[in-house]
Amino acid sequence: MTHSQTANEIIERRACISGVGQSDVGRRLFRDPLELTLDACLAAIDHAGLTTSDIDGLATYPGPMSTPAGFSGAGAYDVMDALRLNCGWYSGGLETSGQLGSVINACLAVASGLANHVLCFRSVWEGSAQGGQGRSSVMPGGSGGSFKASGFMEWTLPFSAPSAAIWIAQFAQRHFHLYGTTKEQMGWIAINARRNAALNPKAIYTEPMSMDDYLNARVISTPFGLFDCDAPCDGATAMIVSRLDRAHDLRNPPLRVEAVGSAIHGRPSWDQFDDLSTMANRDAGAQMWSRTDLKPSDVQMLQAYDGFTFLTMSWIEALGFCKVGESGPFIDGGTRIARDGELPLNTHGGQLSGGRLHGYGFLHEAATQMWGQAGARQIARNVEVGAVAAGGGNTCGCLLLVKD
């Protein structure tokens, strides 16, 4: 039996990130969402030094969706047809381990030999879908028309709770109660994101934000204020997941996937999880570290989901950068998570200020930083090991990237 066939091989190490691409990003671009999607896809293919004829796999999240409006800009079939791709493998769906579940699936596909170069993409047009209305206009039951609820929404919608802003606020409140976490501590996630966004030419919000600005913002769902919530926008992000043995002659040095985490051991539920001070990221993070000899102390950069500020704090704990319950003191003051700190965090501004590109934006930023291509926001140190995490509630996934 060869080494590549040993039973204890970490199979995702056969995969790497070889290129990334992104469309224009804006609050309301009013451009065709498929056009934005193709812009990102073609940019990623070119960035890797490939052509469309080299692409033999396709993965996306969540696939085509009409509700909520703007949540999906294109499905796998749309892109496959538009680019005339010949795929040996493809996948697109909503029920997966967070937005990065589609990338994890692509890693497994290339590792198993079903494809050599998988195009992964995620596109949104939530800003334009809202038009001149508020965010509630694109939420289930918020358009003024009829809506038939199903699943857990049958239990939340009658109480005017269709939004994750309400569900995740309950996790944050529980964390505050158990561990003494404060609103001021949580605010450093938002302030750090805004500082980084100031150096990102595609960011939605770049003007300076103080702690007073953060604390005085209107309440959305206690303890969340406006700046605890991500910024809806239009845009698309894409990346190429390649077989490692097919990537060494491409345009960028391959970023090898050291380990992934996709586990969920609690109930697959937002509100019926066994511990409401944490979520499925607890299981995904533990699984990732079980698949590598590296440790949290080896990580030189973290790009972690910030659909809401508390989600980032939860990921910091789930990935072992501090003990459970200690993320508040860990980020307090913002020094540790600053771009020049010991754990640079969300260096593009995250979703809070950079724009809600929904998971893929974090992997795009991690790769850009590790290739030294981030421009004014480039981390000064040479990042050899980076962690990426996305999702919340019962949809969580994470990856560990290393320079090959």
PyMOL commands that set and color helices and strands:
alter all, ss='L'
color gray80, all
select helices_A, chain A and resi 3-5+11-14+33-48+52-54+76-82+101-111+126-130+135-138+153-159+164-179+183-197+211-216+226-228+244-246+281-290+296-298+309-318+327-331+350-353+360-370+375-377
alter helices_A, ss='H'
color red, helices_A
select strands_A, chain A and resi 15-22+57-60+89-92+117-125+219-221+224-225+234-243+255-261+302-304+385-392+395-403
alter strands_A, ss='S'
color yellow, strands_A
deselect
rebuild
show_as cartoon
